[in-house]
Amino acid sequence: MSNKKRTGFDNSNAPKSTVMEKKYKLWELLLPPSILSILTTIFYWPSLKYPFQFDDIAHITKNFSIRQYTSWSIASLFHPRWFADWLNKINYKMGEFNPFPFRCTNLMIHILSGIALFTVIYLLLSRLKKNEFLQKNSLIIASITTALFLLHPVQTQLVSYVIQARLEGLATLFVLLSMLTIILIARSTNTGAKILLSILLIFFSLISCSTKEIVIIAPFLALTLDWFLIAEQSWEDFKTRIWLHVLFSVLVFGSYLYYQNVQWFVQIFSLKLTASNNRGNILTQSATQMITPMHYLISEFKVILHYLFIFIWPFGISVEYDWKLASGFFAMDSFFPFLALAAIGFTVIKLALKKQFEYLTFGLIWFFITIAPRSSIIPSAELICDYKTYLASVGWLLIFAVVITKGINYLYEKISINPNFATILAKTTLSKEQNKIILAFLILLPLGIFTISRNKVWSSSEAFWEDITIKAPLKARGWNNLGVAKGEGGKWDAAIVCYKEAIRLDGMYADPWSNLAVAYSTKNEVDLAIDALKTAIRIFPNYPEAYNNLGSFLIMKKDYALAERCFFTALQLRPYYGKAHMNLGRLYLEKGEGEKAYQCFLSSVKGDLDNALGYQILGEACIKMQKYKEGAVAFETAISKGSSNPQTYFNLANCYFMVNDLDKAENIYEKLTQAEPQNSQYIYNLAETKLKRENYVAALDAFNKAKNLPNAIANSHLRIALCLEKLGRTDEAKNYLKQLTNIAGAPDWFKLAANNELNRIGNSKNNSNVRIA
């Protein structure tokens, strides 16, 4: 056997081998993560204002509890996922349902995770004693690993998919911080520092357990990290930190025993935990069939290979896939992936026993440990979700980084011997390593371009769901939601096609039936709409949206009693359902029960319709009920919540006018008139306001303008006569009214009104009441 010292990828077993740690200046260590943080922000910036998509709508915009902000409290610490929920409430407080604060927070989580990863990888590799290659290239490897982690398009779901960043992203961040703390404890020789770091580890552990259940694998990751990259597979070194691993394990496992209870673990390990199919995402042969642990396990073999492959070739990635459970272990989509995974597993065990290529062994073990809970015996209604690779990708990307580093070293040596490049390199003030890092970043920069391109999928609901139906054409949920997106764009015929395709793919899917009803209603096919909703309710009896929509159509049919029962059922299923409260208010309004209607409209904005639209509808109802003061408050709130609709401002001005707040009314009418000088209603009401304020000259001028506009309000002419009279120009007023009575083709009511005004001026000086359009 040769005794030649190994300096490449291979790891020497010689326990006495020592490698001098290279010392870097602080700015040299800060520069790579700083550059990557800036690049990540640049690449993700265009997507930060994209609207919420998919589960974000259910978990954020339709999540009523998110509105109820409370500061830190001891009670909140006893609920699973409390930290993510609290963070969502903070973002809501910042801008309500504006996606920008949510996505900015996600970007911060992603970047902080990248910085934590850089620190972990660098600290691990820079202190290695048995592998010269990894130790000498620790800064480059840490930089490339972090670049891959931050810029790879597979990671886009963790920023653009808001709710998953709150769960998966936070879990990854705090697991990495826990790993960093464990490294620092292992490296520290000061007892006081160890105690302080242990307290910090307790904090990170408890916070991580409040994010997502995947953190339960953290103690196993810590053991793997310690064994391969701290102890370097030395039992003598490793056993000195058993106390640390016991502490960490007790914290994590204890937290989950509290949050999930013992019975949950018993069900898992006794293979009794099952899952049902999600609506529109049938994994089994029938919608009613349960997903069992072993059936799920054999179906995950292909998924795990997919998770590995997407980091090599990310061009076919999708938020949704139409994969099904394998028909059996010996089915092609189960058996052959199993053989591939078995070969990988055998290789990992062989390398571990020989203590070779520890970066490869460590990376793959980290990946498989992290993937294991959600790709083994814990069944889920979602067979495959790419965001589940976020924490797992750390190990896989480290392997990539080592291979890329080897390639960069080779490429740099080739470049260095070229006379032209050698001259350039000789003139630069950067070190050899810094040049290599810059070269690596330039090579990896296209990943950022792919990330921008991938994020465009999230730019609109139609783009989002079209991408999914192209890549997962057999998934009913995709077609239903594409139909919703088409409907939002007014493409109702296309929406109907999508809904029918969703129904064809999954006959037990209630959502497309309910949405089909809405599409039919836009074509005035109310009877078809009602039939579709009845089908939806028959499939899924606890469907508040379907009851609400059915009630709306029954109002159109004047079947008030049945409509009222539908709204009551919807509100029984979801008490804070704002649209159901609103439609119940519409029903009472039609029945002439004004006070009942008003209370329903108030309840709608106290529920989940507490947005600009909800307050606008409340204000319009107040006008109908002549509650102008309450209407003004409602329209003010609508504007404060982002409404820029001119009609909202116009209605607010009308309410101000009716409560004699004429300064505010005139100010709004003036602005509306300036924005739309051809709008006859705006200038007419401005004139009425000036008339009521006894500014007769300005009122006369405004009425003269109003009468000549398209769709002019006929009463403008009568108001001109009144202004002339108020200005003491009585003869002009009479002559003007006489001309009105002689206009050919004028309606009889108009001539009669002009004649009455003429008689009034002739017989008395009584003022006419002022009114607005």
Steps between C-alpha positions, in 0.01 A plus 500: 500500500632841409574746781471798271312787660156572346418862430198469270141406573595186685531516874809363668436270793820606673384631840823691555477694177484872560406780265575860584185716514522798270422831666281752317433863571148579618410681176609198297252285692220757483536574130358177343175488703458877457532479121263201490246681720500795258471273194217303661312822574547619140380171351196476728407868504262492198295223665444670835185678381344196333155409637434211736446164332371155590514415873604855586142607427357244742762546771539878477222694329227259617656437839283700736728456802787677324318831557505456876844631590626447852844567637714229655325298767592191699177329392595520132814295564293190569359470150683330209617728218433806718809685380396483133145607591633794700722607212202492261309729734794740508502516120123555494545786744758653266284509187196278551482276192762681299732216385811720513566485879436124499738433212765738637494305824533176302799641315659596831445146633657357183803729514552446874484124441765541230726700733456239775582226249815681386618533859426135582680363194800727542543426871469127439743473210758756609583298814526157337823319585479199272399642163734755352288572193182585693692701760701708253193569285257557789423862406438416134286196583295698756450780246389264220269302730337824610475627142325180393271516803399864449482519120378157387154522336373201701514726807256755351206337675652599834470870417208514259293239684440717805348256747766236439780748567335563837517129573775335295714812482491580871559134587810496281630830638474392864635150434806657335537742792479203737770320301716814509461522876596133540816561292593798717444299818715217362780741409488707820747436780348756739249363752312829525470522123372141486229583756388812311501313168301215658235750612494636144461143369200449729345818359558403135373148567173615652441758228575248225245257648236773469540523121440162334507138608790417266730640771463167679792373289734771631666280769589243231645775282708621794636148558588467130665840487704432814610149402617581147617862513584582862619172654607385153378148582706484821307340786738642760421853386131437437421351842610821675188668360242231572357728772439766235311263272295370792405858592406586142302178455306548824409855397378404153332166577353639821346793314334272247379261766324802649370644172394172336450267800620140533206349313608674178841327515336167587278524193800576279722213614213252516421588136146602590519863390304557178412799286207580275523650153476874454222634282618519141818306575416131501807283558320167537281305259184651651429822686379318811800268532733578790875551457680241713861517632651216293319599182630852547854375572536298180363796303759738643800321348448678166433827683835488683683449170304793360611715793863416426465554126331843504817659637687363201231580240242750636326585174189285547423599857142582596310598811264208433553158342239247390688195633301216656580235759678196358274203430740268687859449607594324177341767280756676281452834678582336834740209447756667273522818712542270801797329331656840424458614861632167628814548287546850641447368853751220450757751373444727800545211746811379321659846502408552866661172602815579302501857630541640151345798323340624822347800322309262272393273785403792720310678220292199400426395859391857580272498193340163577453571871320825420284348228417184698205614719300623202609232254454186705223374731321826584237517226395834355238619254785668307728239346761743368584860593830650391514740794558198726858491373596838650680375811599172333669687215778614736670159483442447128623848406813455711590203279441715191716774649795267559481369143469853359794613712714225350393617156570865584848411622571312180360782283693764693827315454435478125418870484808592702739349247345702218732803447214747448308391808817467701576868434152601613521287814841644583358851499202426727524570872271207582633176640492172312206377708304819446550468125373143517190608696426772243542246220263262680239773546522590130447137406202469737344835403265337242326331793380846605368564148310170513363603841359824356342302218356240735357766729297646213267205545383669822426832326129427448257224586446423132876461434535292817226250420574483128852388588355230724244372247777472241728303732228314693212460250338215694452698821143625541600769749713671239218523248251626758730775617593594144126539442480736798791701357333516158176613664678776690618627162148489356577199276190309601474265203860389556427467873205266431725277288750481788232417758358223284848351455548505879166322545597241237824426683341483846125449520508531881657846492243756617693821429468500117125443531468806723722707273314378192185643656662844525602477133145403398360797692709742293321362192160541674458122519378512859320165497816322382693684770259382770521139378880514504502630858262230615743244355790666683310485831403137440869412452618712795218592741722724718578749224434860615591659164248283319222590744585868467496489120176300497339757728608780264336332202184427700473874571492549123215246486323690785507185714588695812416232758727235348772759431492603866543137610800466266669805651429377853660163413806671349541710815453200724789332316712817501375770741745764373406448132465862388343435159223294658426785746504744208262296286268448794497878534411532129210262559365705791546818299286359221237399757499853642645396836753781518629463855557126459681569175721761665603263778590234241716743304672599824563133578654450156780748571544362851558165329742421219359765265689765695661636183440790265225316310315407819494856631403634158198267494414601857513866398274444199250320722510792744413742218201286404388505864575875527759438772733762353717552806570126526546488124770767516691300762472186285633673186781663699601156625484356147740770381733445795512132403616577149194575291582741218169455320359843399152374586609451861616862520181616326283313749704640789449853368126434471489386862690812610252710304201337666641558850588863408876445513523719190871583517597135468234431239609792280865404530433147373266616220768746385763225480264263320408770248865578435568129438193452278386839365242335271316323781166680531416353841820625658464858382125506569552398863784749530258767379235386750756529781592853399131588476437366849793710624331803335793550264258576217751633248716185519190281505363670186828449320509129598137438396569665164789259448293202615215563257732470197666173600414154362218340699422838652261507792183681390455665837813708426279736297258555786796563732636764261171684530513475878856639511397792278210568733728490808734745333210742452485442126134406510416605144784283364370212709146540360622525141718192544205301640274615216757369252496165680123467469529551125777245428376268230508133599555569870316255727173617652626470857789734419275761341262474795785547749629805307151646489452445873829677571393784277172536691680478833740782412208703381289439809752471786864510603500167680828307485515169326639200683852401395560141390786299350525243225 
